[in-house]
Each structure stands twice: as structure tokens, then as C-alpha cells.
């Protein structure tokens, strides 16, 4: 894990948040490569869950919502963890995660009394501090899909069952954040809500779980993924399972499949006094939830390989930050032609340009960041209008006409 973290910083995937001021614990910024990788993951999810999925639409809800939303959802009354402080080393822990009554940091057994720790971030709405009403940064994105149910169904004219996808930021005031970007104060969720009938809900639950498995394996290329059932269900849930990936630090949740029943729509109807019914009944909801930040970390861990003389990220080409790198063999004489090729490729795919160091060193730099193809412009290029293209995974090289280069790269990195 330490090697992956070091690579993320040195190559521009992930930086410590507010680093020049000593940072803010468990906040992270995505650098040039990280933002490309994350955007590619989100695009792949949107394509899979919204574009390609029948009877599916998308939306983008606001981060700030009327506080009654969180009253109806149960977050105001019950969204908290049991908190204790170690008196010996002054560290804070969730009581339900402490084993054998020993502090995970110092091993002592001297704790404060348990108190409940609300996970929602509060802020105030108003121009004068203290005069505004308390509002919350949303702890999940799903409520936007529920409160807009009637708007979504009416404007799309979809009949049940149908799905609504959304990608957005959420915030949780976690007690024990850690493991790099695995548990953070702010994070991005990719959530899909399937509105269905109670009679069909368990069948749909299994179908949506299997669909998520396909996303992890086929679209992301993740190998070590399993489903774990919740031992204790929420009071409103009929079923719930976590999708877990095997990280270097152990199995960790990257998504979930949840049978939310009629809980959310029923509560919003009761509190708002607005109709949440469809043809005389309240729909049942099946949720497929995915953490964009955790999935990105899983993709990096899954792709990291050390070979005899190189480190290589074998990221699926469709997810790779750069699809192709362009190298002039010599920057002075061949640079103009290489820049023309860069301009040609960059109109279709994310392309990078490197003219520093030996070709071997340039290959290794691109291997480390997961670039699937490297194109070398040499003196023969000026004569035959061909370039040498090298595959990241096989390291095989072939000669190809510049006229066919865009199609070659585009079709292999979609």
C-alpha cells in the first residue's frame, strides 16, 4: 500500500489536501492523472447504469437540501456512531470497532464514557452568523432521487419499474477516517435507485446485484470482489449486501446493494404532505450504491504490478488517464512532426507528449501511470509516414501508418 500511495503523489494521481498548511486529516485532492481516472470511472458508470440500461434516466441534485429531508430520512434522529476517547493517548475511536477493550493505538484500556457522535456536517443558512437556520451537508445523494420522484416520473413519462442514476458529493463527519482515500470526510457517490413493485422487488434485488457484479468485473476489470450480507439490517431494509474488494490492507466495501422498501417515499409523503404514489401505491426501492473514490483506489491496487525492470499500472484502457503518449526520437528534428501527431490524436483521446530522456525511460514513465500505447516518431517517419506503436502490457511494437493511427488507438481504448 505504501508503494501505491507514493506513486499516487509522485505521478500526480492524489495529493494531500491543503498540504502546504500541514494538511487537513483525511481530505485529498486529485491531480492531473487522478482527475482523469476518476472522470473515466464516472463516465463508465453513467454509461453502464443510465445510457445502456433500459428505462433509466439521470439527475443531479443539490448538496444542500431542506433540513426536513433529513428528518424524514431518519438521519437527524439516528445517524450517529458510539464514540469513546482513550484517556492515555488521547485518540478517538468508535466503541463498536474496539477489540478486547484495548485501544488500537496504545493498547491501554482506559476510555471515557460512550457518547453518540452525529455524522452529519452542520452549517447555517443566513447572512449573520447564528441567525440562520441549521442545514446539513448531505450525508448521501439518494434523497434527491426520492424527493424528486414525482418530477422524475412525470417529466420522463416512464412506467414502473424504472431507474434513476446520480453522481455527486456527500459528506460524513467520520470518527475514524483512514487507509488513504478509503475513508474520508467528503466523497463521491454513484447511486442508482430502481423504483419497482413490492411483488417484484426481491427478484429485482438479485438482478441489480448481478448487474453491479458485471460492472465491477467487466467495466472496471476488478478481480478480487465479493458480496457480504449485512448481519444486522436497518429497520426499514429487507436485504442488504456490501460489495467488497480485497485491498492490500484487507477486504473493504466499495459499493452496496440495498432493498430500501417503501421507507423513504413513505416518510417523505407523511412529512411533506405531498403525494409519492404511482397508480395508487408507493413504489418499493432497490438501491445500487458505489463509492467513486474507493473504486478509484481499488482500480489502482488491482492494476499495480511490479515486473523485473519496471512498475506498470495495467489499468483497463478505457479507464486509463492517458490513452497514448507521443515521443519524438529527437526533439529538435522530429519535434514538429510529433507535435502534428499529438494534435491529431488529442482531438479524439487524452494524449500526452514526452521528449525528455531516452525512449526506454519514457516508456517506463508511461508504464507507471498506465498509458496503454506509446507512439515513437523516428527519422523513417518523415519518409514512409509511419510510426512505431508499443503496447503497455505486452511491450510488443509494430509499425503503423499515421493515417490509421487515430482509429487504431480509439478502438482499443474505448
Beta strands, then each sheet from edge to edge (+ up, - down):
strand 1: 14-16
strand 2: 28-30
strand 3: 56-58
strand 4: 80-85
strand 5: 92-94
strand 6: 115-118
strand 7: 121-125
strand 8: 133-137
strand 9: 162-171
strand 10: 186-196
strand 11: 225-229
strand 12: 239-247
strand 13: 250-261
strand 14: 277-278
strand 15: 281-282
strand 16: 284-291
strand 17: 304-306
strand 18: 311-313
strand 19: 324-328
strand 20: 351-353
strand 21: 373-377
strand 22: 386-391
strand 23: 397-401
sheet 1: 1+ 2-
sheet 2: 3+ 9+ 10- 16+ 13- 12+ 11-
sheet 3: 5+ 4- 6+
sheet 4: 7+ 8-
sheet 5: 14+ 15-
sheet 6: 17+ 18-
sheet 7: 20+ 19+ 21+ 22- 23+
end
